[in-house]
Amino acid sequence: MEILIDEHAGYCFGVVKAIGTAEEELAQAGRLYCLGDIVHNSAEVERLRQAGLQVIDHGDLEALRGQRVLIRAHGEPPTTYRRAEQLGIHLVDATCPIVLALQGRIRRGYEEMRAVDGQIVIFGRPGHAEVIGLVGQTDGTAIVVPAPDEIGAIDFTRPIRLYSQTTKSREDYRRLTANIEARQPADFVAYDTICNRVAGRTRELEAFARSVDVLLFVAGSNSSNGHYLYEYSHAVQPRTHLIGSAAEVQAQWLEGAARVGISGATSTPRWLMEEVADRLRTISEQ
């Protein structure tokens, strides 16, 4: 049985930056607080926890006066920065540059729309860390649309500016844009704000999925990007299985397979995919 790891899988630039920043801080101080999981992968979160990274939520900030707190790649709303300043907390900002630029664009769009009684619409998953930060740029007024057909909250008689969470499907975003245009809005502009690294992954993943007999897709249960890419690969290669760790691999999945591929989300560490490969080698030797 040949075992292949997708060379294009694994961390995107923003996650690499955030984890690298955390590791540098930990090497110096031995302890660092992080607002939320640094990455949507429990195995990597546990690795960094053992190194001294402590995950907190916003309710913990009051007790951390004067401490150093990491902002992960997903970013934070302006209220978090203001609260940290009030408490004398030093923020180590590891927001992905692409997300940071999008926050700025939405803030400028919000100021434009506020002057003409318009609306900011964000295509994204409600409650997702990145989306919370994006909505925060509009003082909480943005309309979050989770799916292309869920446009009932939009007022088509008022100006609309549409943006997307960086990790959403470009195909779904086009469908959403078309659905809004079909309602003949008075003033509508859609901005392409999906990360090219994420958008390009589908083409690479499709080629990889077609090249193997079985595909093991490694992703955290709370990874939005991971679930989207898994569904995409499953449509291409029906013998695709979503796993979170090497321990979840089942021998019966591999029956009759000459080539087994391993891929993952932009939040999946390379070392975790290597562990899955080791597990496959153990099974094949039995």
N, C-alpha and C positions, 0 to 999 in steps of 0.2 A: 504493500500500500504506500503510495507516494503522498507525502504531507506537504502542503504548500501554505505559506503565510502571505496574505495579500500585502504586497510592498507599499501600497498606497493607504493602508489602514492605519489607524492610530491617531494620536493627538494632533489637533490643529495648532496653528501658531499661537493662538490666544491661550490655550490650555498649557502649552509648553512654557509660555512666558509666566503664567500664574504659578505653576509648580516650581519652576526655576527660582522665582522670587521667594516663594515660601522656603525652599531648601536653603537659599542664601541666608535668609533671616534666621532660620533654625540653627544653621552652622555657627552663627555669631552669638545668639542668645539662648538657644536650647529650648525656647518656648515661644509660641506665637498663637494668637487667636485668629480665627477665620469666621467671617459672617456667612454661615451656611456651608454646605459641603463644597470643597474647593473644586471638585469635579463630580459628575454624576456617575461615579463608579465606586462602589463600597469597598472593593479590595484596595484601591489606591488611597481612599480616604483612611482606611485602617493602617496602611503602611506609613502614611504621614503622621497619623495620630501617635504611633509608636515613636516617631522621631520628635514629638513634642508639639504638634499642631492640634490645637483644641478648637473644635467646632462650637460656635455659639449662635444665638439668634439675637434679634434686636432687643428683646427684653433683658438681655444680659448686659447691655452696654452701660447701664447705670452703675454697675459694680466694677467696671473696668476703667475707672478714671486714671488717666496717665499711662495706660497700657498701649501696646502696638497691636493693631487689628488689621488683618488683611481683607481687602475687597477683592473677591475672585473675578474671573474673566467675565462673568455675566453682567457685572456692573451693579450699581445701586442708584436709587433715586436721589435727588438733591437733598431731601429731608435727612438722609443718613449722614451726609457730610456736615450739615448744619448741627445735627445732634452731637456728632463726634467733636466738633469744635467747641460746643458748649461744655462738654465733659472733659476737655483736655486730652482726648484720645488721639494718638498719632495713627492716621490711616496709611497703610501700605497699599497703594492703589495698583492692582494688577488687572484692571479692566482691560479686556481685549481692545486693541486700537480700533478694530472695525466696529465694535459695539459702541465705543466712546464717540466715534465719528457719527454714528447713527443717532446717538442721544442728542448730539449737537444739532443735527439736521431736524430732528423732531421738535426740539425746542424752538428753533427758528420758524419752522412751519406752524407751530402753535401760536407764536406771536403774530404771524401773518393772519391766521384764521381768527384769532381773537378780535382782530381789528375789523373783520367783516362778518362776524357771527357765523364763522365756519366750523368745521369739525375735523379732528384728527382721528383717523381710523387706523388701527394696527392689526395686521393679520398675525395672530400668534396664539399660544396656549395660555388661557387665563391662569394666573397664579404662578407661571414660570418665572424664575428669577430674572431673566433678561427682560421679560415683558413688564414686570413690576418696575424695573429701572426706566424703561421707555415711557410707560404711563406716567411716571413721576415727573417727566419733563413737561407734561401738560397739566401739572397741578391736579392730577387724578381725573381729568375730564375726557381723556381719549376713549373711544369706543373700541373694544377688543373683539375681533371677529375670529372665532376658532376654526371655522370651516368655510369653504367658498360659497355655500348656499345659505349661510346664516347671516343675512344682511338686514334683518328686520329692524334693528335698532338705528339704522342710518336714515337721516332725513335727506332725501334726494332733492329737496328744494333749496338746500343750503350748500355752500361750497364745501368740498371734500378734498382732503389730502390723505392719500393712502401710503402706508409704509408696512414693512414686514419684519417680523422677528428674523434674525439672520440665519437661523437653521431650518426654516420652513422649506417645503417643496416649491420649486419655481413653477412647476406645472400647476399646482393648486393655486398659486398666487396669480397666475395668468387666468385661471378659471374665475377667481374672485373678481379680478379686474374686469373681465368680460361681463360678469353678472351685474356689476355696478353700472357699467356703460350701457347695458341693455335697459336700464331704468331711466336713461336719458337725464342724468344729473345736470343741474344748472352750471356747475363749475367743478370739474373733477381732474385731479392730477395724481397719477400713481407713480411712485418712485421704486426703482429696483434696488432694494436694500438687502437682498439675500447674499450671504457670503459665497464668493466664487469657489472657495475651497469645498464648501458643503455641496454646492450645486454641481461641481465637477465630479464629486464622488460617485454619483449615480452612473455616469458613463464608465468609469473605471470599475465599479463594482459589478455592473452588468457583464462586462467582458470577463472578469474573474469568475463570477458565478457560472457562466456558461462553460468555463474551462475545466470545471471539477464535477465529480459525480455526487458529492455531498458537501455542503457548506455549513460550517459551524460559525455562527455570528455571535461575537462576544460583546455584550453591552450591559450597562447597569439598568436596573428595573425602572429607574426614574430619568433615564436619558431620552429626551424628546428626539434628538437626532438619531439615537440608536434604534428606536422603534420604527422611525420612518425608513431608515436604511434597511432594517431587517425585513419590513414588509415589501420593500422594493426588490430585494434580493430573492425573497420567497416567491414572488411573482415570476421571476426569471428562472429560478432553480427551486422546484417544489421540495426537494430534499434539503431544505435549509432549516436549521434548528437554532433557536435563540437560547443562549446560555449566559450565565453570569460568572461562572468559574469552571475550572477543569473538572471538578468533582461531579458536575452535572452531565458530563458526556456519557451517553448510553451506547454500549457495544452494538446493540441491534440496529442502530442508525447506520452503521458502517457496512452492513452486509452487502456483498457484491460490489463494493466501491473500490476502484483502482486508484482514484485521485480524490483526496479529501482536502478541502480548502478551509482556511481560518481567516476570518476578517473581523472587523470591529468598527465601533463608532469613533467619532472624533474625541470622545472622552475615555476611550479604552487604551490602557497602557500596553506597550509592546511586551513587557515582561509577562503580562497576563496571557497574551496570545501564545507566548513561548511555553507557558505552563500547559496550555491546552495541547500544544504540539507534543510535549513530553507525555501527556496522558494518552494521546493517540498511539504513540510509539509503544507504550506499555501494553495497551490493548492488542495491538497487532502482533506482539511477541508472545501472547498467551495462547 
